[in-house]
Amino acid sequence: MVRSTKTFDPSPERRRRTEPASANLAALLRSVAGKRGFAAAEIVTHWPLIVGERLAACTLPERLRFERNANEGGVLEVRVDGPLALELQHLEPQIVEKVNGFCGYRAAARLKLTRGHVPPPAPRRGPLPPVPPAEKAAIDRMVAAIEDDHLREALASLGRAMRARAIADGGR
């Protein structure tokens, strides 16, 4: 339950005025995310980085569940493909340590393994093709008016990468 630190003001001026939703957003987010932040989503997106490519190919983190009144960490539910479950059971302390090291706090206290099909990882794309010099110059001209050097370079780099991706995907 979220409790506001604001007191109720029954005055007519207060009752007629509506507050924007953003006024209470910070309090709501604090209560939802708490000290745990958004680690569960980051664990899923960075799973190969956390456990390594070999284990990531046969496992899939499904959920990080925090039990009520449990301050020591949650239960990380991991789907395992085939006979790797036994090996993962033995590697549980190391995996929990890696997950917690990645998150920066004790996010997981233990693993819960379930057997099931793990889809193969998405194929990695090769290096991007070079952008023609004329197009590089056009991108540089588009961002030339930006005064901040770091921002100008970041936008130029983004433009070159987007153009290279379009060329790689067959677009002109």
C-alpha positions in Angstrom: 0.0 0.0 0.0 1.4 3.4 -0.9 1.0 6.1 1.7 1.3 9.6 0.7 3.2 12.0 2.9 0.8 14.8 1.9 -2.0 15.7 4.3 -5.6 16.0 3.2 -6.6 19.6 2.6 -10.4 20.0 2.5 -10.4 23.6 1.4 -12.5 24.5 -1.7 -9.3 25.6 -3.7 -7.7 22.2 -3.0 -10.8 20.2 -4.0 -11.1 22.0 -7.4 -7.5 21.6 -8.4 -6.5 18.3 -9.9 -2.9 17.1 -9.6 -1.0 15.8 -12.5 -0.3 12.0 -12.4 3.4 12.7 -12.4 3.1 14.3 -9.0 2.6 10.9 -7.3 4.6 8.9 -9.9 7.8 8.8 -7.9 6.1 7.4 -4.8 4.3 4.8 -6.9 7.5 3.7 -8.6 9.3 3.5 -5.3 6.7 1.2 -3.9 6.6 -1.0 -7.0 10.3 -1.2 -7.8 11.6 -0.7 -4.3 15.2 -1.4 -3.8 15.1 -4.2 -6.3 14.7 -2.0 -9.3 14.1 -3.6 -12.7 16.7 -6.3 -12.3 14.4 -9.1 -13.5 14.2 -7.6 -17.0 17.9 -7.0 -17.1 18.6 -10.6 -16.1 16.6 -11.9 -19.1 18.1 -9.5 -21.6 21.7 -10.0 -20.4 21.5 -13.8 -19.6 24.3 -14.8 -22.0 26.5 -12.2 -20.4 25.7 -13.5 -16.9 26.0 -17.3 -17.4 28.0 -17.6 -20.6 27.0 -18.6 -24.1 27.1 -22.3 -23.4 24.7 -22.3 -20.5 22.5 -19.5 -22.1 22.0 -21.7 -25.2 20.2 -24.4 -23.0 18.6 -22.3 -20.3 16.1 -19.4 -20.2 15.4 -17.3 -17.1 11.6 -17.0 -16.8 10.9 -15.0 -13.7 12.5 -13.5 -10.6 9.9 -14.0 -7.8 10.2 -12.3 -4.4 8.4 -14.0 -1.6 6.5 -11.9 0.9 8.7 -10.7 3.8 11.8 -12.2 2.2 14.7 -9.8 2.5 17.4 -12.3 1.5 16.6 -12.4 -2.2 14.2 -14.0 -4.6 13.7 -17.2 -6.4 15.0 -17.1 -10.0 13.0 -19.5 -12.1 15.0 -21.0 -15.0 13.8 -23.3 -17.7 16.3 -25.9 -18.6 16.5 -28.0 -21.8 17.2 -31.7 -21.4 19.8 -33.3 -19.2 21.6 -30.0 -18.3 19.3 -29.7 -15.2 21.6 -31.9 -13.1 24.7 -29.8 -14.1 22.8 -26.6 -13.4 21.8 -27.9 -9.9 25.5 -28.3 -9.1 26.3 -24.9 -10.5 23.5 -23.1 -8.6 25.7 -21.3 -6.1 27.9 -19.9 -8.9 25.0 -18.9 -11.0 23.3 -17.1 -8.1 26.5 -15.4 -7.3 26.9 -14.2 -10.9 23.3 -13.0 -11.0 23.7 -11.0 -7.8 27.1 -9.6 -9.0 25.4 -8.5 -12.2 22.5 -6.8 -10.3 24.7 -5.2 -7.7 22.6 -6.6 -4.8 21.2 -9.9 -3.6 18.5 -10.3 -6.2 18.4 -14.1 -6.1 18.8 -16.4 -3.2 18.2 -19.6 -5.1 17.2 -21.2 -8.4 14.1 -23.1 -9.3 14.7 -25.3 -12.3 11.9 -26.5 -14.6 12.4 -28.7 -17.6 11.1 -27.5 -20.9 12.0 -26.5 -24.4 14.4 -23.6 -24.7 14.2 -21.9 -28.1 17.6 -21.5 -29.9 19.2 -18.1 -29.5 18.7 -15.6 -32.3 21.5 -15.8 -34.9 24.1 -13.1 -34.6 24.4 -10.7 -37.4 27.8 -10.1 -39.0 29.6 -6.8 -39.1 27.8 -3.9 -40.8 28.8 -2.9 -44.3 30.7 0.4 -44.8 28.6 3.5 -45.5 29.6 5.2 -48.7 31.6 8.4 -48.2 29.0 10.6 -49.8 26.4 9.4 -47.3 28.8 9.9 -44.4 29.3 13.4 -45.5 25.5 14.0 -45.8 25.0 12.7 -42.2 27.8 14.9 -41.0 26.2 18.0 -42.6 22.9 17.1 -40.9 24.4 17.2 -37.5 26.9 20.1 -38.1 24.7 22.7 -36.4 24.7 20.9 -33.1 27.0 22.7 -30.7 27.7 20.0 -28.1 30.6 17.9 -29.5 29.6 14.7 -27.7 26.0 14.9 -28.8 27.0 15.8 -32.4 29.3 12.8 -32.6 26.8 10.4 -31.0 24.1 11.5 -33.4 26.4 11.1 -36.4 27.4 7.7 -35.2 23.8 6.7 -34.8 23.0 8.0 -38.3 25.9 6.0 -39.8 24.9 2.8 -38.0 21.3 3.2 -39.1 22.3 3.7 -42.7 24.7 0.7 -42.5 21.9 -1.5 -41.1 19.6 -0.3 -43.9 22.3 -1.3 -46.5 22.8 -4.7 -44.8 19.0 -5.4 -44.8 19.0 -4.7 -48.6 17.4 -1.2 -48.4 18.7 1.7 -50.3 
